[in-house]
Amino acid sequence: MDAPVMEIVDTREPDEKNFIDGATGPWEVVIGMEIHAQVSSNAKLFSGASAAFGGEPNTHVSLIDAAMPGMLPVINEFCVEQAVRTGLGLNAKINLFSVFDRKNYFYPDLPQGYQISQYKQPIVGEGTVYIEVDGEEIAVGIERLHLEQDAGKSIHDQHPDYSYVDLNRAGVALMEIVSKPDMRSAEEAKAYVSKLRTILRYLGTCDGNMEQGSLRADINVSVRRPGGAFGTRCEIKNVNSIRFIGQAIEYEAQRQIDILEAGGEIDQETRLFDPKKGETRSMRSKEEAHDYRYFPDPDLLPLRLEQEWVEKIRATLPELPDAKKKRFIEEYGLTPYDASVLVADKASADYFEEVAKGRDGKAAANWVINELFGRLRKEGLEIADSPVSAEQLGKIIDLIKRGDISGKIGKELFDIVWTEGGDPERIVEERGMKQVTDLAAIEAIVDEVIAANPDKAEQVKNKPNMVGWFVGQVMKASQGKANPKAVNELLRKKLGIG
């Protein structure tokens, strides 16, 4: 961690469910994270060059990004606003005075020979993110959020004798969000990154696309005896998948336990995670802050913000996941689990609200979560690409509610709309899918089924649960169109089972 050395306070009591069994007794893993989130901005942090992903190598590069002599950085005000917006979304303190520093190190993809970052005086201070694991709410402290510029990219696999440098990312604005060491398991760490990514997406300050590198995690892992002093930590750099984050933590924790139980010591170092082998490997010894020779950047004035400006940003914040979850539970009568699933993605939450408008919230949630999300996962689609619109799904729910179709036919109708499109109400009319509610017509089918099965009709008097078999036969004979409630009532009456 490159932030200033601060007193680390242990805020959590040991919990047996998080302990890792070792040969010499239980161990506890302690996890802190530094999330690098690319700011959603068209331009870079200190230049007007494009911050768009992709493009031919070295085509999104200004003279400032390439560190040409005499080129001075100019702060991108929108990136500052996005950082403040994120801080407010994290319930964090906004520092009205902050300073940009030079972090000095030499690497081919860093043309200046230093990175412009923030050290002792970041733009955002302490905050909190709440996660839920196994039904337990856990508060993860945020130590700080600071703005910094990204480095370029070294490419080593295009020529056996040379490495290439692509500076398209050089100067792209990053928010480094540093957590406190409040997580105690891989599952908690995964939940934290998922929740943080959701908040950033709701705020519109980072797209959270880990596969494109716009959200990356540096993971600090150490182990200790339960309730003991913090152990020596190792940092796992640039993990860009939530699944890999879990795997890296589990491997690294066990690696450290094995070393300590064999009588060895943990070296403080920076490591990389190899997803193919599922293991971490040493990269370099861990630097301390003094190794970077931080000092205030002489080309950039300190940032001074007005509280009024901060409050204007606060007034534009959207409803965030925790508040939305609470409202969904209260307004639509959803379970906490269903509400959590729906608010995990803003587009999904918006889709659900459109479906639920003027309808039963629980029924809408069941259809969105079970039928729609299930089909989207199967087809590998995002909610924005759903072939079934919120309006179409709402009409299917209405048809079931009115008794025009059964739930079973509703699923068949959903499949038709998914594959062919069209208005659900018109499809039901044109294809004769409407539920039979004429009691006389249903009674005739019931009489036929009972007459065809006299033995079972006699047995059902002693085994009332057998009525389900008769219901199935009537539904089959009516091609699923008979009203199930009417079928059940008529069968019970005619079979004499009340």
C-alpha positions in Angstrom: 0.0 0.0 0.0 1.5 3.3 -1.0 -0.7 5.5 1.2 0.9 7.1 4.2 1.7 4.8 7.1 -1.2 5.1 9.6 -2.2 3.3 12.8 -4.2 0.3 11.8 -7.1 -0.4 14.2 -8.6 -3.9 14.3 -12.3 -3.4 14.1 -13.6 -6.9 14.1 -13.9 -9.7 16.6 -12.6 -13.1 15.6 -15.3 -15.3 14.0 -14.9 -19.1 13.9 -16.7 -19.4 10.6 -13.8 -17.5 8.9 -11.0 -19.5 10.5 -8.7 -21.7 8.3 -7.6 -25.0 9.9 -3.9 -25.5 9.9 -1.8 -28.4 11.2 -0.9 -26.4 14.4 -4.3 -24.8 15.0 -6.7 -22.2 13.4 -5.6 -19.2 11.4 -7.3 -16.0 10.4 -6.8 -14.2 7.1 -6.8 -10.4 7.1 -7.5 -8.6 3.8 -7.3 -5.1 2.6 -7.7 -3.9 -1.0 -6.7 -1.1 -3.3 -9.1 -0.8 -6.1 -8.0 1.2 -9.2 -11.1 2.4 -10.9 -10.8 4.3 -14.3 -12.8 7.5 -14.2 -15.6 7.7 -16.7 -14.3 10.6 -18.7 -13.8 11.3 -22.4 -10.4 12.9 -21.8 -7.4 12.1 -19.6 -6.6 13.5 -16.2 -4.1 16.1 -17.3 -4.5 16.3 -21.1 -7.2 16.5 -23.7 -6.3 13.1 -25.3 -9.0 10.5 -25.6 -9.4 8.1 -22.7 -11.4 5.6 -24.8 -10.6 1.9 -24.5 -8.8 0.3 -27.5 -7.6 2.1 -30.6 -4.4 1.6 -32.5 -1.3 1.7 -30.2 -0.1 5.2 -29.4 -3.0 7.0 -31.1 -4.5 8.4 -27.9 -1.4 10.2 -26.8 -0.9 14.0 -26.4 2.5 15.7 -26.0 1.7 15.9 -22.3 1.2 12.1 -22.1 4.4 11.5 -23.9 6.3 13.9 -21.5 7.6 16.1 -24.2 9.8 18.9 -22.7 7.9 22.0 -21.6 4.5 20.3 -21.6 2.6 21.2 -18.4 -0.4 19.2 -17.0 -3.8 20.9 -16.7 -6.3 19.3 -14.4 -9.5 17.9 -15.9 -12.3 19.4 -13.7 -14.8 16.7 -14.7 -12.5 14.0 -13.3 -12.3 16.0 -10.0 -16.1 16.1 -10.0 -16.3 12.3 -10.6 -14.0 11.7 -7.7 -16.1 13.9 -5.4 -19.2 12.2 -6.6 -17.7 8.8 -5.8 -16.6 9.9 -2.4 -20.1 11.1 -1.6 -21.5 7.7 -2.8 -19.1 6.0 -0.4 -20.4 8.1 2.6 -16.8 9.5 2.8 -15.4 12.8 3.9 -14.6 15.2 1.0 -11.4 17.1 1.6 -11.8 20.7 0.4 -8.0 21.0 0.2 -5.9 18.3 -1.5 -2.5 18.1 -3.2 -1.1 16.3 -6.2 2.3 14.6 -5.7 5.0 13.1 -7.8 5.5 9.4 -7.1 9.0 8.7 -8.6 9.9 5.4 -10.2 11.3 4.4 -13.6 9.7 2.1 -16.0 9.4 2.2 -19.9 5.7 2.8 -19.9 6.0 5.8 -17.6 7.5 8.5 -19.9 7.8 11.2 -17.2 9.8 9.0 -14.8 7.1 9.7 -12.2 3.4 9.3 -11.7 1.2 12.2 -10.7 -0.8 10.9 -7.7 -1.9 12.0 -4.3 -0.1 11.0 -1.1 -0.7 12.7 2.3 -3.6 14.9 1.2 -6.1 13.0 -0.9 -9.3 14.4 -2.3 -11.5 11.9 -0.4 -11.0 10.7 3.2 -12.6 8.0 5.3 -15.9 6.3 4.3 -17.8 3.0 4.6 -19.1 0.3 2.3 -21.6 -2.2 3.6 -21.5 -5.8 2.3 -23.6 -8.8 3.0 -22.2 -12.4 3.3 -24.3 -15.3 4.5 -27.0 -13.0 5.8 -24.6 -10.9 7.9 -24.0 -7.2 7.2 -20.3 -6.2 7.4 -18.9 -2.7 7.4 -15.8 -2.3 5.3 -14.0 0.9 6.1 -12.6 3.1 3.3 -9.3 4.7 4.2 -9.1 7.2 1.3 -9.7 7.8 -2.4 -7.2 9.6 -4.4 -6.8 10.7 -8.0 -3.8 9.6 -10.1 -2.8 9.0 -13.7 -2.5 5.6 -15.2 0.7 4.3 -16.8 1.1 3.0 -20.3 1.3 -0.7 -21.3 4.4 -2.8 -22.0 3.9 -5.5 -24.6 6.3 -8.4 -24.5 4.8 -11.1 -26.7 4.9 -9.6 -30.2 8.7 -10.1 -30.9 11.2 -12.5 -29.4 13.9 -9.8 -29.0 12.0 -6.6 -28.3 9.3 -5.2 -26.0 6.9 -2.5 -27.2 5.2 0.3 -25.3 1.7 1.5 -25.9 1.0 4.9 -24.3 -2.8 5.0 -25.0 -3.5 4.5 -21.3 -0.8 6.8 -20.1 -2.5 9.7 -18.3 -5.9 8.1 -18.0 -7.6 9.2 -14.8 -7.8 6.6 -12.0 -9.4 6.7 -8.6 -7.5 4.5 -6.2 -9.9 3.4 -3.4 -8.0 2.1 -0.4 -9.9 -0.1 2.1 -9.1 -0.8 5.7 -8.0 -4.3 6.5 -11.6 -5.2 7.5 -12.2 -8.3 5.4 -11.6 -11.8 6.8 -12.4 -14.2 3.9 -12.2 -14.5 0.1 -16.1 -14.4 0.0 -16.1 -11.0 1.9 -13.4 -9.6 -0.5 -15.4 -10.7 -3.6 -18.6 -9.2 -2.1 -16.7 -6.0 -1.4 -15.5 -5.6 -5.0 -18.9 -6.5 -6.4 -20.6 -4.0 -4.1 -18.1 -1.3 -4.9 -18.4 -1.9 -8.6 -22.2 -1.7 -8.3 -21.9 1.7 -6.5 -19.5 3.1 -9.1 -21.9 2.0 -11.9 -24.9 3.6 -10.2 -22.9 6.8 -9.8 -21.7 6.7 -13.4 -18.1 7.4 -12.3 -16.6 4.1 -13.6 -18.0 1.5 -16.0 -16.5 -1.3 -13.9 -15.4 -3.4 -16.9 -12.7 -5.6 -15.3 -12.0 -7.4 -18.6 -10.9 -4.1 -20.1 -8.9 -3.1 -17.1 -11.0 -0.2 -16.0 -11.4 -1.8 -12.6 -8.4 -3.7 -11.1 -7.6 -4.8 -7.6 -4.4 -4.9 -5.6 -5.0 -7.3 -2.7 -3.1 -7.2 0.6 -3.2 -10.6 2.3 -1.8 -11.6 5.7 -2.5 -14.3 8.2 -2.5 -14.5 12.0 -3.6 -16.5 14.9 -7.3 -15.5 15.7 -7.3 -12.2 17.5 -3.5 -11.9 17.4 -1.3 -9.1 16.0 -1.5 -8.5 12.3 1.0 -10.6 10.3 3.3 -9.5 7.5 1.3 -8.8 4.4 1.9 -9.6 0.7 0.3 -7.6 -2.1 -1.1 -9.3 -5.1 -1.1 -6.9 -8.0 -3.6 -6.1 -10.7 -6.2 -8.9 -10.4 -9.0 -8.2 -12.9 -11.7 -10.7 -12.1 -13.9 -11.2 -9.1 -13.4 -15.0 -9.4 -9.7 -14.6 -9.6 -9.7 -12.4 -6.5 -11.2 -15.2 -4.5 -8.8 -17.8 -5.9 -5.8 -15.5 -5.3 -6.7 -14.9 -1.7 -7.4 -18.6 -0.9 -4.0 -19.6 -2.4 -2.0 -16.9 -0.8 -3.5 -17.4 2.6 -2.7 -21.1 2.5 0.8 -20.4 1.2 1.6 -18.1 4.1 0.1 -20.6 6.6 2.3 -23.4 5.2 5.4 -21.2 5.5 4.6 -20.2 9.1 3.8 -23.7 10.3 7.1 -24.9 8.8 8.9 -22.4 11.0 9.6 -19.8 8.3 8.8 -16.1 8.0 6.7 -14.2 5.5 8.7 -11.8 3.2 6.8 -8.5 2.6 6.6 -8.6 -1.2 4.6 -7.8 -4.3 3.2 -10.9 -6.0 1.3 -11.7 -9.2 -1.6 -14.2 -9.6 -1.4 -16.7 -12.4 -5.0 -17.7 -13.3 -3.9 -20.7 -15.4 -2.0 -22.3 -12.5 -4.3 -20.8 -9.8 -1.3 -19.6 -7.8 0.6 -16.4 -6.8 4.3 -15.9 -7.6 6.8 -13.4 -6.4 7.2 -10.3 -8.5 9.5 -8.0 -6.4 10.2 -7.0 -2.8 7.5 -4.6 -1.6 8.4 -1.0 -1.8 7.7 1.4 1.1 6.4 5.0 0.6 9.9 6.5 1.1 11.2 4.4 -1.9 9.0 6.6 -4.2 10.4 9.9 -2.9 7.0 11.6 -2.9 6.9 15.4 -3.1 4.2 17.9 -4.2 4.1 18.4 -7.9 5.5 21.9 -8.7 3.4 22.1 -11.9 0.0 21.7 -10.2 -1.5 24.0 -7.7 -3.3 22.4 -4.7 -7.0 21.7 -5.3 -9.3 24.0 -3.3 -13.0 23.0 -3.4 -16.0 25.0 -2.3 -18.5 23.3 0.0 -21.3 24.8 -2.1 -19.9 23.0 -5.2 -19.7 19.7 -3.3 -23.3 20.1 -2.2 -24.5 20.7 -5.7 -22.9 17.4 -6.7 -24.5 15.7 -3.7 -27.9 16.9 -4.9 -27.5 15.0 -8.2 -26.6 11.6 -6.7 -29.0 8.8 -7.8 -30.7 6.4 -5.4 -27.9 4.1 -4.5 -28.1 0.3 -4.0 -28.6 0.2 -0.2 -31.4 2.8 -0.3 -33.0 1.1 -3.3 -32.9 -2.3 -1.7 -34.6 -0.9 1.4 -37.3 0.7 -0.7 -37.9 -2.5 -2.8 -38.5 -4.4 0.4 -40.9 -1.8 1.9 -42.7 -0.7 -1.3 -43.0 -4.1 -3.2 -42.9 -6.5 -0.3 -39.8 -8.3 -1.6 -37.6 -10.6 0.4 -34.1 -9.1 1.3 -32.6 -11.7 -1.0 -34.8 -10.9 -4.0 -34.2 -7.2 -3.5 -30.4 -7.7 -3.3 -30.5 -9.6 -6.6 -32.5 -6.9 -8.4 -30.4 -3.9 -7.2 -27.0 -5.5 -7.9 -27.3 -3.9 -11.4 -28.9 -0.6 -12.0 -30.3 -1.6 -15.4 -31.9 -4.7 -13.9 -33.4 -2.6 -11.1 -34.9 -0.2 -13.6 -36.3 -3.0 -15.7 -37.9 -4.6 -12.6 -39.5 -1.2 -11.6 -41.0 -0.8 -15.0 -42.5 -4.3 -14.9 -43.8 -3.9 -11.3 -45.5 -0.5 -12.0 -49.1 -1.0 -11.0 -48.6 -4.7 -10.5 -47.9 -7.2 -7.7 -44.2 -6.7 -6.8 -43.6 -10.2 -5.7 -45.0 -11.7 -9.0 -42.9 -9.2 -11.0 -39.8 -10.1 -9.0 -40.4 -13.8 -9.5 -40.7 -13.4 -13.3 -37.7 -11.1 -13.6 -35.4 -13.1 -11.4 -36.4 -16.7 -12.4 -37.6 -16.5 -16.0 -35.9 -13.4 -17.4 -32.5 -13.6 -15.6 -32.4 -17.4 -16.1 -32.9 -17.0 -19.8 -30.4 -14.2 -20.1 -27.7 -16.3 -18.3 -28.4 -19.2 -20.6 -28.1 -17.1 -23.7 -25.1 -15.1 -22.4 -27.0 -11.7 -22.7 -27.1 -8.6 -20.7 -30.4 -7.0 -19.6 -30.0 -4.3 -22.2 -30.1 -7.0 -24.9 -33.2 -8.8 -23.6 -35.5 -9.7 -26.4 -38.5 -9.4 -24.0 -39.1 -5.8 -23.0 -40.4 -4.7 -19.6 -43.7 -3.8 -21.2 -44.1 -7.3 -22.8 -43.3 -9.1 -19.6 -45.8 -6.9 -17.7 -48.5 -7.9 -20.2 -47.7 -11.6 -19.6 -48.1 -11.0 -15.9 -51.4 -9.2 -16.5 -52.8 -12.0 -18.6 -52.0 -14.5 -15.7 -53.5 -12.2 -13.1 -56.8 -11.8 -15.1 -57.0 -15.5 -15.4 -56.8 -15.3 -19.2 -53.8 -17.8 -19.2 -52.3 -20.1 -16.6 -48.8 -19.8 -15.2 -47.7 -22.8 -17.4 -49.1 -21.1 -20.5 -47.5 -17.9 -19.3 -44.1 -19.6 -19.6 -44.9 -20.9 -23.0 -46.0 -17.3 -24.0 -42.7 -15.9 -22.6 -40.7 -18.3 -24.8 -42.7 -17.2 -27.9 -42.2 -13.5 -27.2 -38.5 -14.2 -26.5 -37.9 -16.0 -29.9 -40.5 -14.3 -32.1 -41.4 -11.0 -30.5 -44.9 -9.6 -30.7 -47.7 -8.4 -28.4 -48.5 -11.0 -25.8 -52.2 -10.2 -25.8 -52.5 -10.6 -29.5 -50.5 -13.8 -29.5 -52.8 -15.4 -26.9 -55.9 -14.4 -29.1 -54.4 -15.5 -32.4 -53.1 -18.9 -31.1 -56.0 -19.8 -29.0 -54.0 -19.9 -25.8 -56.7 -18.4 -23.6 -57.5 -20.3 -20.5 -60.9 -22.1 -20.4 -63.0 -20.6 -17.6 -66.4 -21.9 -18.8 -67.4 -24.2 -15.9 -69.6 -26.3 -18.2 -66.8 -27.0 -20.6 -64.4 -27.8 -17.7 -67.0 -30.0 -16.0 -67.4 -32.1 -19.1 -63.6 -32.8 -19.2 -63.7 -33.6 -15.5 -66.5 -36.1 -15.9 -64.7 -37.8 -18.8 -61.5 -38.2 -16.8 -63.4 -39.6 -13.7 -65.4 -42.0 -15.9 -62.2 -43.3 -17.6 -60.5 -44.0 -14.2 -63.1 -45.6 -11.9 -60.5 -47.5 -9.8 -58.5 -44.4 -9.1 -61.7 -42.5 -8.4 -62.5 -45.0 -5.7 -59.0 -44.9 -4.2 -58.9 -41.1 -3.9 -61.5 -41.3 -1.2 -59.0 -42.9 1.1 -56.0 -41.0 -0.4 -57.1 -37.4 -1.0 -53.7 -36.4 -2.2 -54.3 -38.5 -5.3 -56.5 -35.6 -6.5 -53.3 -34.1 -7.9 -53.1 -36.9 -10.5 -56.7 -36.2 -11.6 -55.8 -32.4 -11.9 -52.9 -33.4 -14.1 -55.1 -35.5 -16.4 -57.7 -32.8 -16.8 -55.1 -30.2 -17.6 -53.6 -32.6 -20.1 -56.9 -33.2 -21.7 -57.6 -29.5 -22.0 -54.1 -28.8 -23.4 -53.3 -26.8 -20.3 -56.0 -24.3 -20.9 -58.5 -25.2 -18.1 -58.5 -22.9 -15.1 -56.5 -25.0 -12.5 -58.5 -23.6 -9.5 -61.9 -24.5 -11.2 -60.5 -27.9 -12.0 -59.4 -28.6 -8.4 -62.8 -27.4 -7.0 -64.9 -29.5 -9.4 -62.8 -32.7 -8.9 -63.0 -32.4 -5.1 -66.8 -32.0 -5.3 -67.4 -34.8 -7.8 -64.9 -37.2 -6.0 -66.5 -36.5 -2.7 -63.3 -35.4 -0.9 -64.5 -32.0 0.1 
